[in-house]
Amino acid sequence: MERPTITFESNTNAEFYKTLQQRVREYFKENNVSRFGNKGMVFKTVFMISLYVVPFILINTVFAENSLMTVLMWALMGFGMAGVGLSIMHDANHGAYSKNDKVNKLLGMVINGVGGSDVNWRIQHNVLHHTYTNVTGYDEDIDPGKVMRFTPRAERLPIHRFQHIYAWFFYGLMTLMWCTAKDFVQAARFNRQNLLKTQNITYAKLIRQIITTKVIYFIIIFSLPLTISVLPWYGTILCFLMMHFIAGVSLAAIFQPAHVVPSSTYPMPNESGVVEADWAVNQLYNTANFAPKAKFFSWFVGGLNFQVEHHLFPNISHMHYKKLSEIVKKTASEYSLPYYSYKTFFGAIKEHTKMLHDLGTKDYAPAVH
């Protein structure tokens, strides 16, 4: 069943985004740079893929008889998996990596190589999350099921009082769920909601793709370590789980503090199906940056500590977010609009944890602007 169509108010603060878009176009024109990735992006691609692939090769060759180094390599693969997703796949599936659509398609598919589905990801992230940021019932990123409460619009259950404590355990299961059950569940749901048409794919074809890529993934990830590695079979299984746990926690630590924070408004459409805010302004209300001066951190996480810029310009490579942040912040100030940014990463994590606590212990009222 398709979800009811909702729209954003087009007559409220619409001039902000028009002005901002013009200034961003002028930035690229005046500096004679492309909005896509640059040579630095190519280096990062090689680095991140190597961070995932090289440790796996070492597990099955040089360190095949070294238990400690084998475990460390599996852990390193977890960070490599997160790095590939944050820095390569993310840009590519937004069409921001390259002006060549075939390059974007190819690099967007690397998510299949770490157990996910590029089609499902684009629907959940590009179609739903970016369009309906923090809108309950539309943005699946704030709808994790009964075990967690990410929005004040959701029912509060007794277990939620502890969610600020157990959240990180479930965050660690994120990519493990992707590579096992979630993609099948999502595919069926997206089919019912008629969302597969956004990716020009049929349900049968998507299921075949998911099954094929997952079979290949599990054969590759287990066949050699289970036969070559010095670790017993259960040791390899535990290392595999550890790798996914590290990746899941890493990804959640970047995305969750950007939206599930006290400043978010969690908009709801009125009876006419209209969200009473301009789309771009809603991004400002429900998105936050963090650690803007942490250069290496920003490099590793694919510039996604600049979530405001990413949500306003998802089709621009993250290599430009730092520069664009100056334009966005200035323009938002001129229009008396908020620009949320935490000085440090740990400051953002602290605010996210506080938000989880508040959502779990009281009927939290969202921020009002």
N, C-alpha and C positions, 0 to 999 in steps of 0.2 A: 504493500500500500504506500503510495507516494505521500510525502509529508506536505501539509498545506504550504503554499508559496507565501513567503513573507518578503517585504521590501524595506528599504531604509528611507527615512525622510530625506528628500532631496532639496528641501528649501531651508534647511537649518545648517548654517556654517559651511555650506557647499563651496563658498569662495576660498576657504582655507586650502582645500585640496587642489583647486585650480591654480592658485598662486604657487603652491608647493611644487606641483608638477612642472610648471613653467620654469621655476628656479632650478630644478634638478636637470631639466633639459639644457638649460643655459650652462650649467656646470660642466656637463659632458662636452658640449659644443666648444666652450671657451678653453677647456683643457685638452681638447682633441683626444679624448679617450673613449673607448667602447664601454657600453654598460655590461658587457659580458666579462668572463674571466680573462686574466692576462698570463704572462709567462710564470708569474708567481703561483698561479693556480695549477699550472702543469706540474711544477715542482711539488706542490702540496699533494696532488693526485698520486704521483709516484710514491711519495713518502707514506701517505696514509694506506694505500694498498699494500705497500711493503710491510707496514707495521702489522698488518693482518696476515699476509701470506708468508713472509720470511720466517716468523716464529713457527708456523705450521710445518714448514720445510725442515727447520732445525729439529723439531720434535721427532721427525721421522728419519733423521740422518745423524747429524753431529751429536745431538743430545739423546739419542734413542736409548742409551744405557745410563743416563743420568737423571735420576728421579727428581731431584730438586730443580734442575734447570728445565726439565719438562714441565713441571708445575708452573714455574715462572713464565715460560713461553706461552702456556695457555692463558695466564693472566694478562700477558702483553697483548695477546690476540683480542681480549675483551676490550682493551682500550683502542686497538686497531679497528675493531668492528664499529665502535662508537665514532671514531674519527672518520671512517669511510662514510658513515651515514650523515654526520654533521657537515663535513667539509666537501664531499663530492656528490653523493646521491641527492642530497637536498637541493643544491643548486641546479643539478641536471634535471630533476623532475619538475622544477619550476620553469624550465626552459631558460635559465639564467647562466648556465655554464658556458655555452657556446652559441654563436649565431647559426651554427649548423645543427638542424633538428636531429639528424642521425647521430651526431655525437652526444647530444643530450639524451636521446633515447637509449643509446648503448650504456652510457655512464649511469643513467637512471636505473638501469637494470642490475647494477651491482648489489642492490638490496636483496635480489634473489640469491646472490652468492653468499649472503649471511643469514639466509633462512626466511626472508620476507617475501612480499609481493609488491612489485612496483605499481601495479594497477590499483590494488586496494589502498596503497599508501597515498596515491594521488587523489583518490576519492575522499578518503578521510581527512587528509591534510589540506590539499589544494582546494577541493570543492566545498567541503564542509567547514573545516576549521578556519580557513582564511576568509571565507565569505561570511560566516556567522560566528565570528569570534565571541566566545563566552555566552552565546545565546542558548539557553537551556532547551534541550529537545532537538537541537540542530547541530551544535558543535560536539562531536563525539569525544573530543579531548577532555571535556568536563563531565563525561558520562561513563565512569568506569564500572558501573554496576552498584549493587547494594553495599558492597564492602567498604566503599569510600564515598565521601560526600564532598564534592568539589565546588558545589554551587548552593547558595542559600535557597534556590528554587526547588531543590530536591528534598525528599523526605529525610528527616533526621532520625536515625536509629540509635538504640543504646550503645551498640558497638562503636559508633563513631567517636565517642568520647576518648577513645584510645588511638584514633587514626594518626595523630601527630607522632605517635610512637611506632606503630606498625607499618606506616606508609612506605618506608624505605624498603622493607622486605618485599612488598608487593611491587614497588617500582623495579626491583631487581628481577622480577619475573616477566617484565614487559617483552623483551625480545624472545624469551623462551616460549611465551604464549604465541607470538607471531609465527614461530617456526613449527608449531604443533597445531593448535586448534583454531586460533583466532582468525586466520585468513579464510578458513572454510566458513566459519560463522559469519564473518563480515561479507563474504561474497554472496551468501544466501540473503542476508539482510539488504545489501545494496541492490540485489536483483529485485527483491520485493518492492523496494522504494524507487525502482526505475532509474537508479543512478548509474548503472553500467553504460548507459547510452552516452554519458559524458566522456567515456573513454573509448567509445566506438567498439565495444566488445560484447559478445554474447555470454550468457552465464555458462553454457557448456564449454566454450573455449577457455574462459577464465579458470574453470575448475580443472580442465586438462593442463593448463599452464601451471597452476598451483601444485598439482600432484607431481607433474614431471620435474619441476625445479626443486621440490622438496625431496623427492627420491634421490636426485643427483646430489643435493646438498648433504643428506645424511650418509650416502655411500662414501662421498669424499671425506667428510669430517671424521668418520669412524673407521673406515676400512683399514687404512694404514696404521693409525695409532693402536688399534686393537690387536694388530698382528705384529707390529714392529716395536712399539714402545715397551720399555722396561716395566711400566706401571701395569698392575693387574687390571682386568676389564672394568671393575668397579671404580678403580682409580681414574681411568680415562673418562668414565661417565661423570664422576664428580668434577673433574677438570672442565669438562664440557659445560656442566651446570655453572661452575664458577665463572667461566668465560662469559656466558650469557648474563649472569648476575651483575658482573662488572659493567657490561655494556648497558644493561637496563638502568642501573643506578646512574650511570654517567649521562645517559640521554634524558632521564627524568630530571636530573639536577640542572639541566640547561633549560628545558621547556617549561617545567612546572612553575618556577619562580617568576616566569615572564607573564603569567596570566592568573594563577590562583594566589592572589595577593590582596591585601586590604584595600588598595585603591580601586580595584575592579568594580564595575557597576552591574555586571550580569544583566544586560538588557532583555526585556521581553516585549514581543510585539503586542500592540493594542488589539482591540476587537476587530479592527479592519485589517489586521495582519501587517501593520507598519511599525517598525522600530523607530522610535522618536529620536533619531540621531542620524546625521550623515554617516555613510559607511566609513569614511576615513577618520572622522571624529570618534566613531565607536572604537576604532583601533587604538586611538590615543587613550581613551577611557579604560580600555581593558588589556593594555599591554605595558610592560615595563622593561627597561634596560638594566644592565648591571655590569659592574667592573669595566667601565669604558676606557680606563687608562691601562688596563692589564694587557699588554701587547701580545705576549706569547699565548696567554690564555685565550684571547680573542682569536688568534691565528688557529689554535688547535680546535676550537669549538665552531669553526666555520662562521665566525662573525655573528653568531646567534645570541651573543650577549647584547647585540644591538637589535633586539626584537622589534622595537618600534619601527625602525627603518625597514626591516624585513617585511613587516606586515603592510606597510604603506607601499613598498616597491618590491614585491616578491619576484618580479621578473628581472631584477638587477642583481648581478653577482655580489656576493657578500664581501668581495675584495674592496668594494667601494663604500661600505656602510659607515666606516669611521668618518670619512669626509662628508658623507651625506647627513650624518647626525648633527653637524653644525648648522646645516641649512634647515633641517626639520625643527630643531630646538628653537632657532631664531623665529621661524615662521609661526610656530605654535604660540610663542610668546606674544607675537604681534596680534594674534587673533584671540588672545586671552584663553588659550586652551592648555590643558595640562601636558606635561612631558615628564613622565616618571622615569627615574633612573637612580638605582642604588649604587653607592660608591664602590662597594666590594661585592664579590660573589657570595661570601659568607653572610654579608648583610642581607642579600636577597634570599638566601636559604633560611635565614632566621625569620624573615617576614613571611615566607611561605609556610614555615612550621607554625608560626603564630596563627596564620589564617586557617590551617588545618585544625588547630586546637579550637579556635572560635567557631568554626563551622561544625565541629563535633560536639560542642558542649552547650551551644545556645542557638536560638533562632536568630541567626546572624542577619543583620540588615545590610544590604550592599551599599557601597558609597553612592552618594548623590551629587550630581554636578549641575 
